[in-house]
Amino acid sequence: MEKAKICLAVIDDAGAAAPLTALAGRLAGRVFVAAIDAPEAAVNAEKAWLISTGGAGAAAAVGAVTRLLEELAPELVITGAGRDSRMLAAHCAAALRTSALTDADELTPEPGAIAARRLVYGGGAYKSVRAAYPAVICAGPSLAGAAAEAAPCAVLEEIRASLPEGMELTGRAEKSVVKVGLGAAKIVLGLGRGVKDAANVERAAAFAARIGAELGCTRPVAEDEGLLPRERYIGVSGAVIKPALYIAAGISGQIQHMAGVNSSGVIIAINKDKQAAIFENCDYGVVGDMMEVLDALDEKLS
């Protein structure tokens, strides 16, 4: 296995720093970090640069990151899978005259290239690809969220954030975001259309709290019905999770949703339709009304 010579990990989320830099160390001989508004991300690297944007956001650091690319000339650039990480990966790829490879869940260095496996078709299949250096990779959740040790960098330098030539920041507006812990949750209770109304959501939330579960949902529950915030939507264009236990309550099991949960350790499905697709993709299935089943479980636990 022939490693890349240099890898730059561009990190805008301190929580992903340890796994991303550990991954970089497995793929390259020398690892450097560009930490955006996250001094805690300066780990597992020969040197780290802290880019403080003053609250302007990751886009304001693009110019500084692309200058680091010119200085280091890395064969490999790694980012996480979040929205800002993907934006940064796109700019890095443009600067290196290549394209970014997203949602990678397996990476193997080869002579002059990186071999990767990634999800395609809404999470219904895997595709094996080979990207010649220089390569830009957005690590999927299974890589970006893996447990890893974090050794602080001995060398940390602060540099000014800057936009690339031709780009101007004209304004910034705060977005109301509900902070959720789906990515780190060991147990997740997912709610589908079977939840029906806000009163049932409250009952399900109480059950989730009893078992120490984070509450998630399908896209229709968040976007069509508005019963839960968008941040709790699990699926191919929402959160991708890998809890030890996932309870799918009132969820039909469409491929777009299963793409977000197929790395779960154990999946328990509850659905009153015995023909629901979810029963083909679970470890245990219960045919029944989701609220009746959750209430029965809650009674047993109490």
N, C-alpha and C positions, 0 to 999 in steps of 0.2 A: 504494500500500500504506500504510494508516493504522495506525501502531503504537499499542500500548497506552501509556498515560502512565507507569504504574509497574508494575514486576514485582519480586516478592520471590522469590528463589531460596532454597529451604530445603534445605540440604545436610548430610547426615550421613556422606558418604564423600568424603574429600579428593580421591580419584582422579577423581571426576566433576565437580569444581568448575570446571575450565577449560571443558569443553564445555558444561556447563549454563549458566554465566554468559555465555559467548559467545552461546549460543542466546538467552538472555534479552535481550542487547543488540540482537539482530536483531529482536526482537519488541516491545520497549518502549523508550521514550525515556529512562527512568531505571531503573537496576537497583540493587537492594539485596540483601544476603545475610544469611541467618540460618545461621551455621555452628555445627553441633552437635558438640562435642568434636573439632573439626577446624580449628585456626587456619590451616592451609594452604589452607582453602577461601575465605579472605577475598581474593578476586581479582575483577578485571573489574567492579567495582561502585563506586557513589558512596560507599557506606558499608556496613560489615559489622558485625554483632553476633555475638560469640562467646559461645555458651551452653555452659558446662561443666557436665556432669551428675555429675562425680565418680565415674564408672563405673556410674551407675545406668541408663544407656542412653537411647536417643532418646525413649522414652515420657515420661521425666522432664522433657523440654524442651517438651512440648506447651503448657503454660500460658504460657511465655515467648513462644513462637511466635505464639500466638493474640493476645497483647497487642500484638505487633508489627503484626499484621493490623489491629487497631483503630487503631493510631497512623498507619500508612501508607495504609490503605484502597487496596490495590493492585487494579488490574483483573485482574492475572494473577499466579498463583502457580505455580512450577515446582519439581518434585522429580525425583529419579532413579527408577529402576525396581526398586530393592531392596525387601526386606520392610519395613524400617524406614521407607524413603521412602514407600511406599504407606500405611503407618499414619499418617505425618505428613500426607500429602495428604488422607486421610479426615478427620482432625481439622480441617484448614484448610477443607475443603469444608463441614463442618458449621458451623464458625464463620461462614462467608460465606453460609450457607443455599443451597448449591448442591451439585453432585455432582462427584466427581473423574473425570477422563477419563484412563484408563490406556493404556499400550502405544502411545503416539502415536509415529509415525515420520516424520510430515510435519506442520509447523505453519506457518500463514500468517495474519498479522493481517488483519482486515477491519474496517470501521467498526463499532465497538461489540461486536466478537466475535472469536473465534479459530477458524479453520477447521483441522480436523485429519484425518489419515488414521490408522487404527489397525487392528491385526490382530483378526480375529474368527473364530469357528468353529474354535478350536484352531489358529489360524495358517493355515487353508485359504483365507482370503479377506480382503480389505481393506474397511473401511467408512469412508466419508467423513461427518464430522459437523461441526456448527457449534455452538460453545458461546458463549453471550452472556456478557459480563463481569458480575460477576467470575467468572473461570474458574480452575480448578485442574487442572494437567496433570502427569501422570507421564510423563516422556520415556522412550521406548523405548530399548533398547540402541544402536540405530543413531544416535540423537541424543546420548544420555548418554555414549557412549563415543567420540564423534568427536574427532579431534585438534583442539586449539585452543591459542592463546597464552594466557598467564596473567600479567596485570599486577597486582601487589599493590595492595590498597585503601589509599588515603591515610588513611582514617578507620576505625579499628577500636575498638569499644566492647565491653567485657565486661559481660554481664548474668547475673543468677542464673537457674538453671534452676528451673522450678516446674511443678507439675501443675495442670491445670484444676480449677475448683471441682467438688467432688463425686467426685474421683478420688484414691485413696490408694495409694501404693506399699507393699505389705505384705511383699515379699521379692524376692530375686533369686537365681537359681541359675545357675551357669556351665554352658554346654553345650559338650560336646566337639565341636569343629569342625575339619575338616581344611582348611587354607588351600590353595586351588588357584588357578592363574592362567589359567583358561579364557577369561575375558573379554578378556585382553590377548594371548593366544597367537596367533602367526602361523600355526602348524601345529597341528592337533588330530587325534589318532587316536581315533576313537570305536569302542567295542566293543559288539556286540550279543550276543544269546543264543548265537551261533555260537562264542563264546569258551569256553563249556562249563565250565571249571573254573579253580581258582586257579593251577595250573601254567601254563596257557595265558595267563592274565593276566600272570604274571611274564615270559613270553616276549615278549608284546606290549609290555609296559612297557620291556623292554630295547631293542626295536626303536624305540619312541617316543623313548627317550633318544638313540639313535644319530642320528636325524634331527632332533632338537631339537623334538620335538612334545610338547604337553600331552596327557595321557590323559583321555578322557571315556568316557561309556557311555550306554546306554539305561536307561530306568526299571527294567525287570525285572532287569537285571544288578546294579543297586544295591539295589533294594528287595525283590525276590523271592529272588534268589540270594545277595545280600550279598557279592558278589565285589569290589565297589569301594564307597567311601563315598558317601553321599547327595550330597555336594557336587560329585561328578563327573557327576551325572546331567544330560544335555542334553535339553531338550524344552520343551514349552509351559508346564509348571509347574516346570521346572528351570532350568538355565542356557540363556541365549540367546546364541549366539556368532556371530562374523563373521571367522573367520581367513582368511588368503590361501589356505590349502589345508586341506580337511577330508577325511580318509580314513575312510570308513564301512566297518568290517570286521565281517562277520557280522550286519549290520543289515538288517531287512526293508524299512524305509523308511515306517513308518506316519506318518500326518499329524502326530500329536502330537510325534514326534521331529523331523520335517522342519521344523516351525515353529521349532525352536531352531537350525537350521543353514542356513536358506534364504538368509541374507545372506552366506554363504561365497563367496570368490572363485572357487575351483575345488573341485568335489566329485569324489572318486574312490571308487567303490563296489566292494567285494569281497563276493561272495555265491555260494554253490554252487547256489542256486536261480535259474535264468535268468529265471523269471517274477516275481522279487521286485520289489515296487513301487519300491525304491530305484533301479532301473535307468531308471526314467522321470524321475528327478529328479537325475541326475548328469551330469557332463561326460565322465567316462571310467568304464567298467565292466569288471570282470574277473570272469568266471564261474569259481569254484573255491573250494576249502576255504580259509577265511581264514588259518588258521595255516600251511598249505602255501605260500600266496602271500606272507605276511609273512616266512616263513623264507627263501624264495627271494630276496626283495628284500634281506633282511638279509645274505645270503651275497654278493650282488652288491656291496653297499655296503662289505662288509669286505674 
